[in-house]
Amino acid sequence: MNKIKFRNQCGGLEESMKTVQEFDTEDQLKTYLEKYHHAVIKKIKFKHQVYDHRIGWDSYYVSVYIQWFLGHWHWQCVGISNGKFY
């Protein structure tokens, strides 16, 4: 099983670390993000960025293809994870 940690993109590192959640599957992460953002998400992608020595994470930007207002879809970075689902 490939469990990952995810933190929302908000404020500084200290504030963001208060939002850390662990997920066993991409579907669990998707459900969480849809509830958190009150929006529909079609796709999730992970893009490796850097090893963050402050928290010991090999950090990935987590972007979602999300439907916001009036049915418009676009990609948006919503947080950072310590890995990706395979």
C-alpha positions in Angstrom: 0.0 0.0 0.0 1.2 3.5 -0.9 0.0 5.8 1.9 0.8 9.5 1.4 0.7 12.6 3.5 -1.0 15.7 2.1 -1.1 19.3 3.4 -3.3 22.1 2.1 -1.7 25.1 0.5 -2.5 27.8 3.0 -0.4 30.5 4.7 3.1 29.6 5.8 4.7 26.2 6.5 3.5 26.1 10.1 -0.1 26.8 9.2 0.0 24.4 6.3 1.4 21.6 8.5 -1.6 21.8 10.8 -3.7 20.5 7.8 -1.7 17.3 7.2 -3.9 14.3 6.4 -2.9 10.7 5.4 -4.5 8.9 2.5 -4.4 5.3 1.4 -5.8 5.9 -2.1 -6.1 8.6 -4.7 -9.9 8.3 -4.4 -9.7 9.1 -0.7 -7.7 12.2 -1.4 -10.1 13.2 -4.2 -13.1 12.9 -1.8 -11.3 15.0 0.8 -10.4 17.7 -1.7 -13.9 17.9 -3.1 -15.4 18.3 0.4 -12.6 20.8 1.4 -13.1 23.0 -1.7 -16.8 22.4 -2.2 -16.1 21.6 -5.9 -16.0 18.8 -8.4 -12.6 17.3 -9.3 -12.0 15.2 -12.4 -8.2 14.6 -12.2 -5.3 14.8 -9.7 -1.7 15.1 -10.7 1.5 15.1 -8.7 4.7 17.0 -9.8 7.9 16.4 -7.9 9.5 19.6 -6.6 12.2 19.2 -4.0 13.3 17.4 -0.9 12.1 19.7 2.0 14.7 19.3 4.7 12.5 21.3 7.1 9.9 18.6 7.4 11.7 15.6 5.8 9.4 15.3 2.8 10.2 14.5 -0.8 7.7 17.2 -1.8 5.2 17.0 -4.7 2.8 19.8 -5.9 -0.7 18.4 -6.0 -2.8 19.9 -8.7 -6.4 19.2 -9.5 -8.6 19.6 -12.6 -11.4 21.4 -10.8 -14.8 22.8 -11.7 -15.4 26.2 -10.0 -17.9 28.7 -11.1 -20.4 28.5 -14.0 -19.1 25.1 -14.9 -15.6 26.3 -15.9 -12.8 23.7 -15.5 -9.1 24.5 -14.9 -5.9 23.1 -13.2 -5.1 24.5 -9.8 -2.4 23.6 -7.2 -4.2 22.8 -4.0 -1.4 21.5 -1.8 1.8 19.4 -1.3 2.3 15.8 -0.6 5.2 13.6 0.4 4.7 11.2 -2.5 2.3 10.2 -5.2 0.0 7.2 -5.9 1.0 4.6 -8.5 
